Each structure stands twice: as structure tokens, then as C-alpha cells.
Amino acid sequence: MDKATLGGLLLAAAGILGGMTIEGGKISQILQPTAAMIVLGGTIGAVMIQFPLPVVMASFARLAHVFFERSTNMEALITEIVGYANKARKEGIVALDRDLEQIQNPFLKKSLMLAVDGTEPQELRKIMELEMENQAEHEEKLPQVFESAGGFAPTIGIIGAVLGLIQVMQHLDNIEEVGRGIAVAFVATIYGVASANIFFLPSGGKLKIRIREEQLTREMILEGVISILEGMNPRMVETKLRGFLGQERAKALEQAK
């Protein structure tokens, strides 16, 4: 579980609901299923119009990465690559063919497979960089789904409020009913603004960071395999790859802006 995500949601909810109750409000006043249905249904519908369905489904599948950290153990990955470098230096690059079936990381497995098959370093880099670019182009659309939802939700909330006011206007003869109806109508606006700024937009930002971390991992793997193919000393390979550790999170934050 990502403690920052969970803690942020709890803190935001506690701050908003706590402030409301201190001012004399009641939580029951904002529990309006109809308003929630208008905002969520309208927002998701608008997102589905903007993006192809596979992209929308993939983005919601990636939503788990916002709440749960699946960060790669970079130290273990570096140790694994250096181990392959030592073996290739002693027995030759072809000796790594026996280890391919045991490799869990698909990008590392494919890169080493091309290296074992005799692909030149420059050609291997072109092939894998092309795959990385295509994957990055697909992945960058996933946070955009949540960012778009964050833009639509407040507007849909206003639509819900206007719909509520239309219903209120039909009961102008009962002033008490009018006052209660206006209060209920504006709940949709609260749902729209709150969902955008507490969930959709922050989720898009967190997902950007997660995706950038995965991209940096693939960049590190490619550099490691190229270094092995070029016959670089295993100690130099390890030093080269450790350069990614200090820059990983800083680059992820910078690229996600």
C-alpha cells in the first residue's frame, strides 16, 4: 500500500468533513446518491468519448499502481545484470542463452535474447529504443485519462447543480422546500470539484511518476545489456548502472511535471 496516497486521501477527507462539522454541518447533508451518479456517470462518459475504450480500460487497470507501490528492486536488478556480465566475460555472450528462461523481466529477457543472437550493439539499441518509444507513447495516454476526468468533473457538477435548481423552481410556493432543494442541488458541484482535486488530478500525477520510474528501469536495463555486449568490465557495468539509482526519483519527478 502506498502510504502517501492513503494518508493523503484520509487527510483531505478529514480536513474537509471536519471543517464542515465544526461549522455546524452534517455529513448526511452531502450524501446524495443522485448527485454522485450525475457527476461520476457524466465524467466517465465524457472521458470515454475523448479516449478509445482500450485506453480507458488500461488507465483504470493502472489505477492500482496509485494505491500500491510496485517499484522494481533496482539493487537486485543491477546485481542480476552484473552477474550476466561476469558470466559473459568468462564464457562468452552465448552462454547466457541458458539463463533466458529464468529471467522474469520481459524487457531484460528480450534485450539479452537479441544480444545472444548476435545483434550488433547499435542495432540492438535501435530495436529496443523503438520499443521503448512505442510503449512510452501508449503509457503517456493513461495519466491523460485522469487529467481529463479532473477537467470534466467540475463542469459536470455544475450541470448537476443546474438540474437540481430546475427541480427546485417547480416548488416556489413552498419556501422551506426551496431552501432545502437549493442546498441539495449544490452538492453535485461539491462532488465534481472534490473528485477532480482530491482523486482524478492527483491520481494522474502519481501515475505519471510510476510510469516514468518504469521507463527509467528499462533505460537502465538497455544500458546494461549494451555494455555486456560491448565487453565492458563487470565492475564498470555496475558503476555505470548505479548512476541510475541517484537520479531515478529526481528524473521521475521532473519528467512528470
URCORRA-V974944 format. One record per helix or strand of 2 or more residues. SS is the DSSP state (helix for helix, strand for strand). FROM is the first residue (numbers start at 1). LEN is the number of residues. If there is no record, write none. Layout:
BEGIN
SS&FROM&LEN, SS&FROM&LEN
END
This chain:
BEGIN
helix&3&20, helix&27&4, helix&33&18, helix&53&9, helix&64&4, helix&74&18, helix&93&10, helix&106&11, helix&121&51, helix&175&11, helix&187&43, helix&234&22
END
